[in-house]
Amino acid sequence: MDKFDLQGIAAATFTPMKPNGDINTSIVGEYVTYLVENQGVTSIFLNGTSGEGMSLSTAERKKLLEAWLCAGRNRLKYIIVNISCSSITDCKELAKHAEQVGASAVAITSPSYFCPATPDALVDFLHAVSLEAGSLPIIYYHIPVMSHIPFLASTILEAIGNKIPNFAGFKFSDLNLFDASLCMHNSGRRCPLYYGVDEQMLTGMLMGAQAAIGSTYNYLGSKNIEMLSLLQNEKFQDALNIQISIQKHIASISKTGITVPENKVIMSYISGLDMGPPRSPLTACGASRTSQLHRAVDSLQSLSRI
Ligand SMILES: CC(=O)N[C@@H]([C@@H](O)[C@H](O)[C@H](O)CO)[C@@H](O)CC(=O)C(=O)O
């Protein structure tokens, strides 16, 4: 794979599961084909929030990475893998494995049962894990809505300083664009930022994010690529029109963001690939919610080809 320089969008993939809750790697090849051929998406973020990584065993996470690397060979540009775990031992094991099998980069978020008391304690954790990742780029996964870590990304960046040689930026899944901007433009060195709130991706990119990583790029990838191309060509109103229609779609599902069970239903419906149920403790959408989601997707026709 190429030297890591993620641009554009990457899909935070879902983990296909069998009805009994086991992971289903048998459709990973078709999943890659769908992303590349139907959505024009050639980079992925594996085992993240959308991929229910924190609910998978380390063995399952390794198996998924290997399956995606195999299916993605010569077809995917970058495979970034989330290796976050509560146990630093597991986290190190996944870092080492990611390097050995050839992932493009690893992402780590903070443990959140025993939260680090200070940004320095968090950096110590990241540093210890990063030592196992060889030369792989290390991305800090800032997602306070899930991790409940109270520190701003810009504060974490200050604490990182030069302590993590392969530090390669933030996956920034937060609405606070002021904090994002401080990371990108006020840190003494330009910190790459991969924006993670799909509802306001356009603004994140306008502020200077290098790329975007999110769940909806699995099935709205081509629309988002079109929006970014309009942005690049300074057709701001046209780009904004697309962002607003995407926001309307997301709001028609939930005003606080789309969760994994809903996303798996939507992805299955649009792609025709069965993502299966989410893993416990998440619960599958019932029949009435599922038809509501299907109707919301049908009305996406206003966005034309998805
Ligand atoms: C909280 C959450 O799951 N956020 C998503 C978004 O892509 C989110 O699903 C989207 O903005 C729709 O609300 C991503 O930031 C998460 C992500 O990239 C991942 O799966 O790791």
The ligand as an SDF file (V2000), in Angstrom:
LIG
                    3D

 21 20  0  0  0  0  0  0  0  0999 V2000
  -20.8600    8.5560   16.9440 C   0  0  0  0  0  0  0  0  0  0  0  0
  -20.6410    7.9450   15.5980 C   0  0  0  0  0  0  0  0  0  0  0  0
  -20.9210    6.7860   15.4090 O   0  0  0  0  0  0  0  0  0  0  0  0
  -20.1280    8.7200   14.6680 N   0  0  0  0  0  0  0  0  0  0  0  0
  -19.8580    8.2480   13.3170 C   0  0  0  0  0  0  0  0  0  0  0  0
  -20.4910    9.1400   12.2770 C   0  0  0  0  0  0  0  0  0  0  0  0
  -20.1440    8.6730   11.0120 O   0  0  0  0  0  0  0  0  0  0  0  0
  -22.0060    9.1320   12.4310 C   0  0  0  0  0  0  0  0  0  0  0  0
  -22.4930    7.8220   12.3150 O   0  0  0  0  0  0  0  0  0  0  0  0
  -22.6230   10.0010   11.3660 C   0  0  0  0  0  0  0  0  0  0  0  0
  -22.1540   11.3120   11.5270 O   0  0  0  0  0  0  0  0  0  0  0  0
  -24.1450    9.9440   11.3770 C   0  0  0  0  0  0  0  0  0  0  0  0
  -24.6800   10.4450   12.5560 O   0  0  0  0  0  0  0  0  0  0  0  0
  -18.3550    8.1840   13.0780 C   0  0  0  0  0  0  0  0  0  0  0  0
  -17.7060    9.3210   13.5310 O   0  0  0  0  0  0  0  0  0  0  0  0
  -17.8160    6.9570   13.7660 C   0  0  0  0  0  0  0  0  0  0  0  0
  -16.8150    6.2800   12.9800 C   0  0  0  0  0  0  0  0  0  0  0  0
  -16.2720    6.8110   12.0500 O   0  0  0  0  0  0  0  0  0  0  0  0
  -16.5200    4.9050   13.3370 C   0  0  0  0  0  0  0  0  0  0  0  0
  -17.3050    4.0540   12.9970 O   0  0  0  0  0  0  0  0  0  0  0  0
  -15.5320    4.6620   14.0140 O   0  0  0  0  0  0  0  0  0  0  0  0
  1  2  1  0
  2  3  2  0
  2  4  1  0
  4  5  1  0
  5  6  1  0
  5 14  1  0
  6  7  1  0
  6  8  1  0
  8  9  1  0
  8 10  1  0
 10 11  1  0
 10 12  1  0
 12 13  1  0
 14 15  1  0
 14 16  1  0
 16 17  1  0
 17 18  2  0
 17 19  1  0
 19 20  2  0
 19 21  1  0
M  END
$$$$
